[in-house]
Amino acid sequence: MNKYSTDSIPVYREDGRVVGQVIDGSLYKKVRRSKHMLRRPQGWAWDDVCLEQAEQVHAESTKIEDEENHVVYMASLSIFRQHGVPLNRKFGKQTCLPLKYWQVKKQGDEVSQQLSLL
């Protein structure tokens, strides 16, 4: 069973695997913080090819949903491009946006809040 919506545009890694989707102008994926969050720099990363695909269909933001902690991390793609850190750690070219640039919404929260500066 596919965890992604059928009302979306799939986003693919270089090997052809679907790793996210664009929904309502936002690049989106579900993750597990314990497995997927980068530790140095601490933040969330997208494959560069995925960011390019999202921009081609005019996505303006990204949302990463942590299924373990029921938290959604949100950032505009312009912030991602401006403050992202380029990486290549055996998984191809990626860009990581450090945690301090993400807005965070916990399940049940009405208002998003930006993480405090570290």
C-alpha positions in Angstrom: 0.0 0.0 0.0 1.4 3.4 -1.0 1.5 6.0 1.8 1.2 8.9 -0.6 -2.0 10.5 -1.8 -3.4 9.9 -5.3 -4.3 13.6 -5.5 -0.7 14.6 -5.8 2.4 14.8 -8.0 5.0 12.2 -7.1 8.6 13.2 -6.5 11.3 10.7 -7.4 14.9 10.1 -6.3 17.5 9.6 -9.1 16.9 5.8 -8.9 13.2 6.3 -9.7 11.9 5.6 -6.2 9.0 7.8 -5.1 10.1 9.6 -1.9 7.6 12.4 -1.6 4.8 14.3 -3.3 3.7 17.8 -4.2 0.3 18.6 -2.7 -1.3 22.0 -2.9 2.1 23.7 -3.7 4.0 22.0 -1.0 6.7 19.3 -1.3 5.8 16.7 1.3 7.1 13.5 2.8 6.5 11.3 5.9 9.5 10.3 7.9 10.7 8.9 11.2 12.8 11.4 13.1 15.0 8.7 14.7 16.0 7.3 11.3 15.8 10.3 8.9 16.8 13.5 10.7 20.3 14.5 10.1 22.5 15.0 13.1 25.2 17.3 11.7 24.0 19.7 10.7 20.8 18.9 12.7 18.0 19.3 10.2 16.0 17.8 7.4 17.3 17.1 3.9 15.8 16.6 0.4 17.6 15.1 -2.6 18.5 18.0 -4.9 16.6 16.3 -7.8 13.5 16.3 -5.6 13.8 20.0 -4.9 14.2 20.6 -8.6 11.1 18.5 -9.5 9.0 20.4 -6.9 10.2 23.8 -8.3 9.3 22.7 -11.8 5.7 22.3 -10.7 5.8 25.6 -8.9 5.8 24.3 -5.3 6.6 27.1 -2.8 7.1 25.2 0.4 8.1 21.9 2.0 6.4 19.9 4.8 8.0 17.0 6.5 5.8 15.0 8.8 7.5 13.1 11.6 5.2 10.1 12.2 7.0 9.1 15.4 6.5 12.4 17.3 3.4 13.7 15.4 5.2 16.8 14.4 5.1 18.7 11.0 8.1 20.7 10.0 7.4 23.5 7.4 9.7 25.9 5.5 9.4 27.8 2.2 11.6 26.5 -0.6 13.1 30.0 -0.9 14.4 29.7 2.7 15.5 26.1 1.9 17.5 27.4 -1.0 18.9 30.4 0.9 20.0 28.6 4.1 20.3 25.0 3.0 23.6 23.2 3.4 24.7 21.1 0.4 25.6 17.5 1.3 26.7 14.3 -0.5 27.0 11.4 2.0 26.8 8.4 -0.3 23.1 9.1 -1.0 23.6 11.6 -3.9 23.4 15.3 -3.8 21.2 16.6 -1.1 20.4 19.9 0.7 19.8 20.1 4.4 17.9 22.9 6.1 19.1 23.2 9.7 16.3 23.0 12.3 16.4 26.6 13.3 14.8 27.6 9.9 11.8 25.3 10.2 8.4 26.2 11.6 7.0 23.4 13.8 3.5 22.3 14.4 2.7 19.5 16.8 -0.5 17.5 16.4 -3.3 19.4 18.1 -1.6 22.8 17.9 -3.5 25.6 16.2 -0.6 27.8 15.5 2.8 27.0 14.0 5.8 28.3 15.7 9.4 28.7 14.6 12.1 26.8 16.5 14.2 29.1 18.7 17.7 29.9 17.5 20.3 27.4 18.9 
